[in-house]
Amino acid sequence: MRINIMNDTTMYTAFSKLSKRQKLFQIACLMFGIQTPELEHSKVKDGPWRTLLRYVLIAAFACGFWYLLYSFAQFVEGFAAGWNSAAEKGDTILTWHISSEWVIGLLIMSWFVIQNYVFKRAFNDAVTRHNAERERANQLEIESTLRLLKAQIEPHFLFNTLGLVQHLAEPTAPQAAALTADLITFLRATAHNLQADKLSLEDDFATCAAYLKIMQTRLPRRLSYDLVCADDLKRIQLPNGLILTLLENAIKHGIEPSIHGGSIRIKAIKVVDELIIEVADTGVGFSDTIGHGLGLENIRNRLALTYGGKARLELEENSPSGIIARLVIPVSN
């Protein structure tokens, strides 16, 4: 855990996420001016309230120390007076009373000494744990980087192999070569898209076009398609995979079950401040499971996380048959 505090608001936000034990430790370190391990490597500027609190605590410590000295002086004065009185009376046993001020002052000083030892030790332990956690995080980052490099090498080998298959198939099997080329385009696009949180509408449509070419080869004379997107909309950024998921659903649940197949039309338009993307098919239409699949549920969740309640997914019947899946997403001018 590392907290970077730049002002009172962000300090409160970070502080509120700590556990109860961590909060007590932070408060104690703050009271006595001890730099906490979470702030050890951060350039932190004191807020006005923290500076004021520090001055108040310093003043309180000074008052307590002065009170202890005053009590000690009173004790010495009383001791000297008792000694003189005993000497005048000829007593051999000296009796005196310890004042309550002396006891209170001694307790205050003892408390400051104890807290300094306890919190300094707690601070050192926390620094040790923090350094161990940071070292572990660095190790995990190195391992993650190695896995990423491995993941990049494996697709590279796959693409080279598919490219070789395409080259060998071109003289005798041009259709197989064309299909392999479309597959390479689709796999390259999806491999790149998986690494990005958002994609431009242009890239999303290109991925869908490559996918439709492959499916059209798989479903000859049963699938036709059309993609419509205005040039001024192509740069709009969307969460990746939304349109492709709707397209896969349209083919799997609409076109493939239909004896005569059907057509798919993907269209993107802008109405006022909303982007409307429709994936319409002329397949078999609604069934009992339409609208409740995992893919559509994931789309709804991602829309909610990205846009709150401002984006939505709509499903309606197409004419004469099939389904229209519609994404309505807010966009700025």
PECORKA-V503508 format. One record per residue. N is the residue number from 1. OMEGA is omega in whole degrees, 0 to 359 (* if undefined). Layout:
# PECORKA-V503508
N&OMEGA + N&OMEGA
This chain:
# PECORKA-V503508
1&179 + 2&184 + 3&177 + 4&186 + 5&179 + 6&177 + 7&185 + 8&183 + 9&179 + 10&177 + 11&180 + 12&180 + 13&179 + 14&182 + 15&183 + 16&181 + 17&181 + 18&174 + 19&181 + 20&180 + 21&179 + 22&178 + 23&179 + 24&179 + 25&179 + 26&180 + 27&181 + 28&178 + 29&179 + 30&183 + 31&186 + 32&172 + 33&181 + 34&179 + 35&182 + 36&183 + 37&180 + 38&182 + 39&187 + 40&185 + 41&182 + 42&174 + 43&187 + 44&175 + 45&180 + 46&172 + 47&182 + 48&181 + 49&179 + 50&177 + 51&179 + 52&179 + 53&179 + 54&178 + 55&179 + 56&180 + 57&177 + 58&179 + 59&179 + 60&178 + 61&179 + 62&178 + 63&179 + 64&179 + 65&178 + 66&180 + 67&178 + 68&178 + 69&179 + 70&180 + 71&179 + 72&178 + 73&177 + 74&179 + 75&179 + 76&180 + 77&178 + 78&178 + 79&180 + 80&179 + 81&178 + 82&178 + 83&179 + 84&180 + 85&179 + 86&179 + 87&180 + 88&182 + 89&181 + 90&179 + 91&177 + 92&180 + 93&181 + 94&178 + 95&176 + 96&181 + 97&177 + 98&183 + 99&178 + 100&178 + 101&179 + 102&180 + 103&180 + 104&179 + 105&179 + 106&178 + 107&180 + 108&180 + 109&178 + 110&180 + 111&179 + 112&179 + 113&182 + 114&181 + 115&179 + 116&179 + 117&184 + 118&185 + 119&174 + 120&178 + 121&177 + 122&179 + 123&179 + 124&177 + 125&180 + 126&177 + 127&179 + 128&178 + 129&180 + 130&179 + 131&178 + 132&179 + 133&180 + 134&177 + 135&177 + 136&179 + 137&177 + 138&179 + 139&178 + 140&179 + 141&178 + 142&179 + 143&179 + 144&178 + 145&178 + 146&178 + 147&179 + 148&178 + 149&178 + 150&179 + 151&178 + 152&180 + 153&184 + 154&175 + 155&178 + 156&177 + 157&180 + 158&181 + 159&178 + 160&179 + 161&178 + 162&177 + 163&177 + 164&177 + 165&179 + 166&181 + 167&181 + 168&184 + 169&186 + 170&183 + 171&187 + 172&183 + 173&183 + 174&179 + 175&178 + 176&178 + 177&179 + 178&178 + 179&178 + 180&178 + 181&177 + 182&179 + 183&178 + 184&179 + 185&181 + 186&182 + 187&177 + 188&181 + 189&182 + 190&178 + 191&177 + 192&184 + 193&181 + 194&181 + 195&182 + 196&177 + 197&181 + 198&179 + 199&173 + 200&179 + 201&179 + 202&179 + 203&179 + 204&179 + 205&179 + 206&177 + 207&179 + 208&179 + 209&178 + 210&179 + 211&181 + 212&177 + 213&179 + 214&181 + 215&178 + 216&175 + 217&180 + 218&180 + 219&182 + 220&179 + 221&179 + 222&182 + 223&170 + 224&184 + 225&180 + 226&179 + 227&183 + 228&178 + 229&179 + 230&183 + 231&183 + 232&179 + 233&190 + 234&182 + 235&179 + 236&182 + 237&179 + 238&170 + 239&187 + 240&172 + 241&182 + 242&183 + 243&181 + 244&178 + 245&178 + 246&179 + 247&178 + 248&177 + 249&181 + 250&180 + 251&184 + 252&186 + 253&182 + 254&187 + 255&184 + 256&180 + 257&182 + 258&181 + 259&183 + 260&181 + 261&180 + 262&181 + 263&178 + 264&178 + 265&176 + 266&185 + 267&177 + 268&178 + 269&177 + 270&178 + 271&184 + 272&182 + 273&179 + 274&173 + 275&181 + 276&179 + 277&181 + 278&171 + 279&185 + 280&176 + 281&177 + 282&182 + 283&188 + 284&178 + 285&186 + 286&170 + 287&183 + 288&184 + 289&182 + 290&177 + 291&183 + 292&182 + 293&181 + 294&181 + 295&179 + 296&178 + 297&176 + 298&178 + 299&179 + 300&180 + 301&180 + 302&176 + 303&180 + 304&180 + 305&185 + 306&188 + 307&184 + 308&179 + 309&185 + 310&179 + 311&183 + 312&174 + 313&181 + 314&175 + 315&178 + 316&180 + 317&176 + 318&180 + 319&7 + 320&180 + 321&177 + 322&186 + 323&171 + 324&174 + 325&188 + 326&172 + 327&177 + 328&188 + 329&178 + 330&176 + 331&178 + 332&180 + 333&*
